[in-house]
Amino acid sequence: MSNKQHTEQAAPKKTNNRFMIVLIVLVVGGGGFGISKYLHAQHHEETEDAQIDANISPVIPRTSGYVTDIRVKDNQPVKKGDTLVILDNRSQLIQVAQMEAALANAESSLSVANASTNASRANIQSVEANVTTADAQIEAAKITLRRASQDFERYANLIKDHSITQQQYEQAEAAKLTAERQLQVLTNQRNAAIRQTSTATSQSNATAQQVNVANATIQQRKADLENAKLNLSYTVVTAPEDGVTSKINVQLGQLVQPGQSLFSIVHAHQPWVVANFKETQIAKMHPGQLVTIQVDAVPGHEFQGKVASFAPATGSRFALLPPDNASGNFVKVVQRLPVKIELDGNDPKTKELRPGMNVDVDVHVN
């Protein structure tokens, strides 16, 4: 009877010892875990509100036209300069031919203007030579008139003494009058030559202006031709950067307009992370700090990066309807600030990252 009572009393004591051991282990383990978390939090800032981001370029035509060929498919890697879409270019080819013809016409006009200028210059030289000849003839006529005048004066004195005949006197008078008329004619011819020179000079200036106009027209036609060729080149839509095509939304025969988005190209190089930290987390953060990144799509691998920059405003300020705390009742809500984190470009697994993937970010603040 006593042995049985002794056994029944020992069993609860043994059970109590086990409970205390488990409790102590739990307390010690929990305390250690809490301390480790606390120490980790003093040197790290973490968030799960983070995603992979990259440049996404829309493929946009610069001219209108009907689609005649589509060279790519969804999710196809492309290189910069690869042909993506071809548009009907017949109207652009006609414009190029028209501009080439206009340029040839302008060049012909320049040749005509140059020929007219040369002819005007030659005419000026001829008229100036006529003026020079007229000057020489006038000088000779003046000498003839002076001699005839002197002879007439002598004959006028001699006729008074009847030393000469009336016929001789009249011949001297006629010679004097003829010399005067000849001088007058030559003077008129010289004046006419001078007027011709002025007219020829004006014509030469006009033709010179025509040359300038023709040169300006040629430059305009060259610019029109280059513009037509540029529009022709726009009928071939090429890749702006290396990347992968996505959401191809264009069909053969479709009429596209300038500025219309056909599809997108996700750039394949240098993605980055945008992490949205609470405003209470960024006090110790600054650009250049090391970052450890875990991506859900690449389990078991840690990516390395560094803090690049902070957004100039919180994410709520860029929302479609930003909050207006000046109206209604105010409730303080912790805001999040986007932080850009640059990835280590030497990691080969960076190629596996896609924009929009969720990541866990751990910033080493100390």
C-alpha positions in Angstrom: 0.0 0.0 0.0 2.8 2.4 0.8 4.8 1.6 -2.4 1.8 2.3 -4.6 1.2 5.7 -2.9 4.9 6.5 -3.3 4.8 5.8 -7.1 1.6 7.9 -7.6 3.3 10.8 -5.9 6.5 10.6 -7.9 4.8 10.7 -11.4 3.5 14.3 -11.1 6.9 15.5 -10.0 8.5 14.0 -13.1 5.9 15.6 -15.3 6.5 19.0 -13.8 10.2 18.7 -14.4 9.6 18.0 -18.1 7.3 21.0 -18.4 9.8 23.3 -16.8 12.6 22.1 -19.1 10.4 22.7 -22.2 9.4 26.1 -20.9 13.0 27.1 -20.2 14.0 25.9 -23.7 11.2 27.9 -25.3 12.0 31.0 -23.3 15.7 30.8 -24.0 15.1 30.1 -27.7 12.5 32.8 -28.0 14.8 35.3 -26.2 17.7 34.4 -28.4 15.6 34.7 -31.5 14.2 38.0 -30.3 17.7 39.3 -29.5 19.1 38.2 -32.8 16.2 39.9 -34.6 16.7 43.1 -32.6 20.4 43.1 -33.3 19.7 42.4 -37.0 17.2 45.3 -37.1 19.8 47.7 -35.7 22.0 47.1 -38.8 19.4 46.2 -41.5 16.2 47.6 -43.1 14.0 45.1 -44.9 10.9 45.2 -47.0 8.9 42.8 -49.1 7.2 45.7 -51.0 9.8 45.6 -53.8 9.8 44.6 -57.5 12.1 44.3 -60.4 12.0 47.1 -62.9 13.6 47.8 -66.3 13.3 50.1 -69.3 10.3 49.3 -71.5 10.3 51.1 -74.9 7.2 51.3 -76.9 7.6 50.6 -80.7 6.0 53.6 -82.4 5.9 54.4 -86.1 6.9 57.9 -87.3 4.7 57.8 -90.4 1.4 56.5 -91.4 0.9 53.5 -93.7 -0.5 50.0 -94.1 1.5 47.1 -92.6 2.9 44.8 -95.2 5.2 42.7 -93.1 5.7 41.8 -89.4 9.2 40.3 -88.7 8.9 39.5 -85.0 6.7 37.5 -82.6 5.8 37.8 -78.9 8.7 37.2 -76.5 11.3 37.3 -79.3 14.8 38.6 -78.5 15.9 41.4 -80.8 19.0 43.5 -81.3 19.2 47.3 -81.8 18.5 48.1 -85.4 16.7 44.8 -86.2 13.7 45.2 -88.6 10.4 44.8 -86.7 7.6 46.0 -89.0 7.5 47.2 -92.7 4.9 49.6 -94.0 3.7 50.2 -97.5 6.2 52.7 -99.0 4.8 53.4 -102.4 3.6 57.0 -101.6 7.0 57.8 -100.0 8.8 56.5 -103.1 6.7 58.8 -105.2 7.5 61.7 -103.0 11.2 60.9 -103.3 10.9 60.9 -107.1 9.1 64.2 -107.1 11.7 65.8 -104.9 14.5 64.5 -107.1 12.8 66.0 -110.2 12.3 69.3 -108.3 16.0 69.3 -107.4 17.0 68.7 -111.0 14.7 71.5 -112.2 16.3 73.9 -109.6 19.8 72.9 -110.7 18.8 73.6 -114.4 17.4 77.0 -113.3 20.8 77.7 -111.7 22.6 76.9 -114.9 20.3 79.3 -116.9 20.8 82.0 -114.3 24.6 81.6 -114.5 24.5 81.7 -118.3 22.4 84.9 -118.1 24.8 86.4 -115.7 27.8 85.6 -117.9 26.0 87.1 -120.9 25.1 90.3 -118.9 28.7 90.7 -117.9 29.9 90.3 -121.5 27.3 92.8 -122.6 28.5 95.3 -119.9 32.1 94.9 -121.3 30.9 95.5 -124.8 28.9 98.6 -123.9 31.8 99.9 -121.9 34.0 99.4 -124.9 31.5 101.4 -127.0 31.7 104.2 -124.4 35.5 104.2 -124.7 35.3 104.3 -128.5 32.8 107.1 -128.3 35.1 109.1 -126.0 38.0 108.7 -128.5 35.8 109.7 -131.4 34.6 112.7 -129.5 38.1 113.8 -128.8 38.9 113.5 -132.5 35.7 115.4 -133.4 36.7 118.2 -131.0 40.1 118.5 -132.8 38.3 118.6 -136.2 35.9 121.2 -134.9 38.6 123.4 -133.5 40.5 123.3 -136.8 37.4 124.0 -138.8 36.5 126.9 -136.5 39.9 128.4 -136.9 39.8 128.0 -140.7 36.3 129.6 -140.7 37.5 132.6 -138.6 40.5 133.2 -141.0 38.2 132.9 -144.0 35.7 135.3 -142.4 38.5 137.9 -142.2 39.8 137.2 -145.7 36.3 137.5 -147.3 36.1 141.1 -146.0 39.2 142.0 -148.0 38.0 140.0 -151.0 41.2 137.9 -150.7 39.2 134.7 -151.1 36.2 133.7 -153.1 32.7 133.4 -151.7 32.9 129.7 -152.5 36.0 129.2 -150.3 34.2 131.0 -147.5 31.1 128.9 -147.8 33.2 125.7 -147.8 35.0 126.7 -144.6 31.6 127.5 -143.0 30.2 124.1 -144.1 33.2 122.3 -142.7 32.7 124.1 -139.4 29.0 123.2 -139.3 29.7 119.6 -140.2 32.3 119.3 -137.4 29.8 120.7 -134.9 27.1 118.3 -136.1 29.6 115.3 -135.9 30.6 116.2 -132.4 26.9 116.5 -131.4 26.2 113.1 -132.9 29.1 111.4 -131.2 28.2 113.0 -127.9 24.6 111.6 -128.2 26.0 108.2 -129.1 28.3 108.3 -126.0 25.3 109.3 -123.8 23.3 106.4 -125.3 26.2 104.0 -124.6 26.4 105.2 -121.0 22.6 104.6 -120.6 23.2 101.1 -122.1 25.9 100.5 -119.6 23.6 101.4 -116.7 20.9 99.1 -118.2 23.3 96.3 -118.6 24.6 96.7 -115.1 21.0 96.6 -113.7 20.4 93.4 -115.8 23.6 91.9 -114.5 22.5 92.7 -110.9 19.1 91.1 -111.6 20.6 88.0 -113.0 23.0 87.8 -110.0 20.0 87.9 -107.8 18.5 85.1 -109.9 21.6 83.0 -109.2 21.1 83.6 -105.4 17.5 82.7 -105.7 18.4 79.6 -107.7 21.0 78.5 -105.1 18.4 79.0 -102.3 15.9 77.0 -104.3 18.4 74.2 -104.7 19.1 74.1 -100.9 15.3 74.0 -100.3 14.9 71.2 -102.8 17.8 69.3 -101.2 16.1 69.6 -97.8 12.8 68.5 -99.3 14.6 65.5 -100.8 16.3 64.6 -97.5 12.9 64.9 -95.7 11.3 62.6 -98.3 14.1 60.0 -97.9 13.7 60.3 -94.1 10.0 59.6 -94.4 10.8 56.7 -96.7 13.2 55.3 -94.0 10.3 55.5 -91.5 8.4 52.9 -93.3 10.9 50.4 -91.9 10.3 50.2 -88.1 13.5 49.1 -86.3 14.3 48.1 -82.7 15.5 51.1 -80.7 17.5 48.9 -78.2 18.3 45.3 -77.4 15.5 43.6 -75.7 12.5 41.2 -75.9 9.3 42.0 -77.7 6.0 41.9 -75.8 2.3 42.4 -76.5 2.5 42.6 -80.3 -0.8 44.3 -81.2 -0.5 44.8 -84.9 -1.9 42.9 -87.9 -1.0 42.6 -91.6 -2.9 45.2 -93.6 -3.6 47.4 -90.6 -3.4 51.2 -91.1 -1.1 52.6 -88.4 -0.7 56.3 -87.5 2.4 58.2 -86.2 2.6 57.9 -82.5 0.5 54.7 -82.3 2.0 52.1 -80.0 2.4 48.8 -81.8 4.0 46.8 -79.1 6.8 47.1 -76.5 10.4 46.0 -76.1 11.6 45.2 -72.6 15.3 46.0 -72.4 17.4 43.0 -71.6 20.3 44.7 -69.9 20.7 46.2 -66.4 17.3 45.8 -64.6 17.0 47.4 -61.2 14.9 47.1 -58.1 12.3 49.6 -56.8 11.8 49.0 -53.1 9.0 50.9 -51.2 10.3 51.5 -47.7 8.2 53.0 -44.9 9.1 56.6 -44.1 10.2 55.4 -40.6 12.8 53.1 -42.2 14.8 55.5 -44.3 16.4 57.6 -41.5 19.7 55.5 -41.6 19.6 54.8 -45.4 21.7 56.7 -47.9 23.0 56.0 -51.5 25.9 53.6 -51.8 24.8 51.1 -49.0 25.0 47.4 -49.8 21.8 45.5 -50.4 21.0 41.8 -50.4 18.1 40.8 -52.6 16.2 37.6 -52.8 13.9 37.0 -55.7 10.9 34.6 -55.4 11.5 33.4 -59.0 15.1 32.5 -58.3 15.0 30.7 -54.9 18.3 29.9 -53.1 20.2 32.7 -54.7 21.1 36.1 -53.3 21.6 39.0 -55.6 23.8 41.9 -54.5 23.2 45.6 -55.2 23.5 49.0 -53.7 21.2 51.9 -52.9 21.2 54.3 -55.9 18.7 57.0 -55.1 15.6 58.0 -53.4 12.4 59.2 -55.1 11.6 62.9 -54.7 8.1 62.2 -53.4 6.2 59.3 -51.8 4.3 56.9 -53.9 0.9 58.3 -52.9 1.8 61.6 -54.5 2.0 59.9 -57.9 -1.3 58.2 -57.5 -4.2 59.0 -59.9 -6.1 60.6 -56.9 -3.5 61.8 -54.4 -4.7 62.2 -50.8 -5.8 65.7 -49.7 -5.2 65.8 -45.9 -6.5 69.3 -45.7 -10.1 68.1 -46.2 -12.2 65.9 -44.0 -10.9 64.0 -41.0 -7.2 63.3 -40.9 -5.9 59.8 -40.1 -2.1 59.5 -40.0 -0.9 56.7 -42.3 2.7 55.7 -42.7 3.8 56.6 -46.2 6.2 54.6 -48.4 9.1 56.1 -50.4 10.3 54.4 -53.5 14.1 53.6 -53.4 16.0 52.7 -56.5 18.5 49.8 -56.0 21.0 49.0 -58.7 21.9 45.3 -59.2 25.4 43.9 -59.6 25.7 43.6 -63.4 28.3 40.8 -63.1 25.8 38.3 -61.8 24.9 35.9 -64.6 21.5 35.2 -63.1 20.5 38.8 -63.7 19.3 37.6 -67.1 16.6 35.6 -65.4 15.0 38.6 -63.9 11.8 40.1 -65.4 10.2 43.5 -64.6 7.4 43.1 -62.0 8.9 40.2 -60.1 8.5 40.3 -56.4 11.7 40.5 -54.3 12.8 40.8 -50.7 15.2 43.6 -50.0 17.7 43.8 -47.1 19.7 47.0 -46.8 22.8 47.0 -44.7 22.5 50.4 -43.0 25.7 50.0 -41.0 
